[in-house]
Amino acid sequence: MQQTKIKRGTFQHVESEIYAYHETRKEILRLKNEILHGGKSGEDENVGGGRSNLPGDPTGRTAVLLTSHKKLEQLQTIADAVEAVYRELTPEKQRLIRLRYWTRPQTLTWDGIAKEVPAHRATVIRWRNEIVKEVAIKIGWR
């Protein structure tokens, strides 16, 4: 893991993105379906002026919308970073992520998580810090 320093606000933002990972995945699917099946998102609202810059064929139009949709692109980057870091983790660290961020309702304290992993409380907090930094680096945030 890299020892790059990240800002406190970035750390908190990345942590909130790890918490929201499953909701982010659902949002990505929703946006893709909206684009593929003709929703409002990304539609050309060029009413009465000139021609659209999107291809005339439906497949080309869909491809352009999928690749140029900013929100979808951002969510995909975040989800991909969380997944990539998670895949590289040891089973103990993966368990930490599942217990700390993906178990709802969250009933465990750091001491409780440490007992479950099992590792010392300071160790699991250090792991958390390293994991959050790695996700931030993969996303390109500092």
Secondary structure, 3 states (H helix, E strand, C coil): CCCCCCCHHHHHHHHHHHHCHHHHHHHHHHHHHHHHCCCCCCCCCCCCCCCCCCCCCHHHHHHHHHHHCHHHHHHHHHHHHHHHHHHHCCHHHHHHHHHHHCCCCCCCCHHHHHHHCCCCHHHHHHHHHHHHHHHHHHHCCC
